[in-house]
């Protein structure tokens, strides 16, 4: 009887020691848990960030941007005449880019209201 108890104790100790280096001791993971965790991490990684809420622009800011847009647009025809004479004004391209940026910005701000 003593031999059977000693062999059971030896078997139990060897099983405990065999599982010692395998994962977290005492924590059993159900089948598929690792795959589920991996899928969840992939899902969270692929999620786009939440949209940032911007405050509505003030009417004064909208008016300043509109006034700047008008001023830039009014200066373009005289510079186009210079292009027709063979002279490309350096600031023309920059003004056209600024006009494009302002118009997109104003359209975006007004569509949010």
C-alpha positions as CSV (number, residue, x, y, z in Angstrom):
1,X,0.0,0.0,0.0
2,X,2.8,2.3,0.8
3,X,4.4,1.5,-2.5
4,X,1.3,2.5,-4.4
5,X,1.0,5.8,-2.5
6,X,4.7,6.5,-3.1
7,X,4.3,5.8,-6.8
8,X,1.2,8.0,-7.0
9,X,3.0,10.8,-5.3
10,X,6.0,10.4,-7.7
11,X,3.6,10.4,-10.7
12,X,1.9,13.5,-9.5
13,X,5.2,15.4,-8.8
14,X,6.6,14.4,-12.2
15,X,3.4,15.6,-13.9
16,X,3.5,18.9,-12.0
17,X,7.2,19.4,-12.9
18,X,6.6,18.5,-16.6
19,X,4.0,21.2,-16.9
20,X,6.0,23.8,-15.0
21,X,7.7,25.4,-18.0
22,X,4.6,25.3,-20.2
23,X,2.7,28.6,-20.1
24,X,1.2,30.1,-17.0
25,X,1.0,27.6,-14.1
26,X,-2.5,26.9,-12.9
27,X,-4.2,28.7,-15.8
28,X,-6.1,26.5,-18.2
29,X,-6.8,28.0,-21.7
30,X,-9.9,26.7,-23.4
31,X,-9.4,25.4,-27.0
32,X,-9.3,28.2,-29.5
33,X,-8.7,30.9,-26.9
34,X,-5.3,31.9,-28.5
35,X,-6.9,32.1,-32.0
36,X,-9.7,34.2,-30.6
37,X,-7.3,36.6,-28.9
38,X,-5.2,36.8,-32.0
39,X,-8.3,37.6,-34.1
40,X,-9.4,40.2,-31.6
41,X,-6.0,41.9,-31.7
42,X,-6.0,41.9,-35.5
43,X,-9.5,43.4,-35.5
44,X,-8.5,46.2,-33.1
45,X,-5.4,46.9,-35.2
46,X,-7.4,47.2,-38.4
47,X,-10.0,49.5,-36.9
48,X,-9.7,53.1,-38.1
49,X,-9.2,55.6,-35.3
50,X,-12.3,57.4,-34.1
51,X,-13.0,60.6,-36.0
52,X,-11.7,63.7,-34.4
53,X,-14.4,66.2,-33.5
54,X,-13.4,69.7,-34.5
55,X,-15.1,72.8,-33.1
56,X,-17.2,74.7,-35.6
57,X,-15.3,77.7,-37.1
58,X,-16.5,81.1,-36.0
59,X,-18.3,83.4,-38.5
60,X,-15.3,85.8,-38.3
61,X,-12.9,83.1,-39.3
62,X,-15.1,82.1,-42.2
63,X,-15.3,85.7,-43.4
64,X,-11.5,86.1,-43.2
65,X,-10.9,83.0,-45.2
66,X,-13.5,84.1,-47.8
67,X,-12.0,87.6,-48.0
68,X,-8.5,86.0,-48.5
69,X,-10.0,83.8,-51.2
70,X,-11.5,86.8,-53.0
71,X,-8.3,88.8,-52.9
72,X,-6.2,85.9,-54.3
73,X,-8.7,85.2,-57.0
74,X,-8.8,88.8,-58.1
75,X,-5.0,88.9,-58.5
76,X,-4.9,85.9,-60.8
77,X,-6.1,87.5,-64.1
78,X,-3.3,90.1,-64.2
79,X,-0.7,87.3,-63.6
80,X,-2.3,85.2,-66.4
81,X,-1.7,88.1,-68.8
82,X,1.9,88.0,-67.9
83,X,1.9,84.2,-68.6
84,X,0.5,85.1,-72.1
85,X,3.5,87.4,-72.6
86,X,5.9,84.6,-71.8
87,X,6.6,85.5,-68.2
88,X,5.6,83.0,-65.4
89,X,5.2,84.9,-62.2
90,X,6.8,83.0,-59.3
91,X,4.0,83.5,-56.9
92,X,1.2,82.5,-59.3
93,X,1.5,78.7,-58.6
94,X,1.6,79.4,-54.9
95,X,-1.5,81.6,-55.1
96,X,-3.4,78.9,-57.1
97,X,-2.4,76.3,-54.5
98,X,-3.6,78.6,-51.7
99,X,-6.9,79.3,-53.5
100,X,-7.4,75.5,-53.8
101,X,-6.7,74.9,-50.2
102,X,-8.9,77.7,-49.0
103,X,-11.8,76.7,-51.2
104,X,-11.6,73.1,-49.9
105,X,-11.3,74.2,-46.3
106,X,-14.3,76.6,-46.6
107,X,-16.4,73.9,-48.4
108,X,-15.6,71.4,-45.6
109,X,-16.3,73.8,-42.8
110,X,-19.6,74.9,-44.3
111,X,-20.8,71.3,-45.0
112,X,-20.3,70.5,-41.3
113,X,-22.9,73.1,-40.2
